[in-house]
Amino acid sequence: MPIEVDGKIIATTASAFLEDPEEWSKTVAEAMATAEGLELTAQHWDVIDYLRKEYFENNGHQPNNRALLKEMGGLWGHKVNNKELFNLFPGNPSKQAGRLSGLPESMRKGGY
């Protein structure tokens, strides 16, 4: 289902990922988050920024939940647990955050 942001229609896949990652912006991420019932905080943006950096600077790498726990723990200065990430992204942190980051859908299995 496409989304409308600032009067522009942006195409998405059946699972709500952007068809064209080049159309991503922070405004697009906010619109997608609002549609999913999320209000993006600084911690949400830390995760989104990390995923985008990993993808674009590390040959398309899309970290799983375990990698997110480790990286965010270092960034936030405390041991982050799964519950904390799922409170931020209840639709599965690596998948939902990846979608809000404008990245292609990851096809890996599992994801702890």
C-alpha positions in Angstrom: 0.0 0.0 0.0 1.6 3.3 -1.0 2.1 6.1 1.5 1.6 9.8 0.9 4.3 12.2 2.3 4.2 15.9 1.6 1.8 15.4 -1.3 4.0 12.8 -2.9 2.9 9.1 -3.3 5.6 6.7 -2.4 5.3 3.1 -3.5 5.7 0.3 -1.0 5.8 -3.5 -1.2 3.0 -5.8 0.1 4.9 -5.9 3.4 5.2 -2.1 3.6 8.9 -1.7 2.7 9.8 1.1 0.3 10.0 -0.1 -3.3 12.7 2.5 -4.0 15.1 3.1 -1.0 16.1 6.4 -2.7 12.8 7.8 -1.7 13.6 7.5 2.0 13.8 10.6 4.2 13.3 11.3 7.9 9.9 12.6 6.9 9.0 9.4 5.2 10.2 7.4 8.2 8.0 9.5 10.5 5.0 9.0 8.3 5.6 5.2 8.2 6.1 5.2 12.0 2.9 7.1 12.6 1.0 4.7 10.4 2.4 1.9 12.6 1.4 3.7 15.8 4.9 4.7 16.8 6.3 8.1 17.8 10.0 8.2 17.0 12.3 9.1 19.9 16.0 9.7 20.0 16.5 5.9 20.7 14.4 5.0 17.7 16.6 7.3 15.6 19.8 5.7 17.0 18.6 2.3 15.8 17.5 3.7 12.4 20.7 5.6 11.9 22.8 2.5 12.8 20.9 0.3 10.4 21.2 2.8 7.6 25.0 3.2 8.2 25.5 -0.6 8.3 23.6 -1.1 5.1 25.1 1.7 3.1 28.7 1.5 4.4 29.0 -2.3 4.9 28.0 -3.8 1.6 24.2 -4.2 2.3 24.7 -5.7 5.8 21.4 -5.8 7.8 22.2 -6.5 11.5 19.9 -8.9 13.4 18.4 -8.3 16.8 21.5 -9.7 18.6 23.8 -7.2 16.8 21.3 -4.4 17.6 21.5 -5.3 21.3 25.2 -5.1 21.3 25.5 -1.9 19.3 22.8 0.0 21.2 24.3 -1.2 24.5 27.5 0.5 23.6 25.8 3.6 22.4 23.4 4.0 25.2 25.9 3.1 28.0 24.0 0.2 29.5 23.2 -3.5 28.7 20.2 -3.5 26.4 17.9 -6.4 26.5 15.4 -7.7 24.0 12.5 -6.3 25.9 13.9 -2.8 25.5 14.2 -3.1 21.8 10.8 -4.7 21.4 9.3 -1.8 23.4 10.8 0.5 20.8 9.9 -1.6 17.8 7.1 -4.1 18.7 6.9 -5.5 15.2 10.4 -7.1 15.6 13.2 -4.7 16.0 15.4 -5.6 13.1 12.5 -6.0 10.6 10.4 -3.0 11.7 13.4 -0.7 12.2 14.7 -1.8 8.8 11.4 -0.9 7.2 11.4 2.5 8.9 15.0 2.9 7.8 14.0 2.6 4.1 16.0 -0.6 3.7 15.0 -3.6 1.5 13.2 -6.4 3.3 15.7 -8.8 4.9 15.0 -12.4 4.0 17.0 -14.0 6.8 15.3 -16.5 9.2 15.4 -16.2 13.0 16.8 -12.9 14.1 17.6 -13.1 17.8 
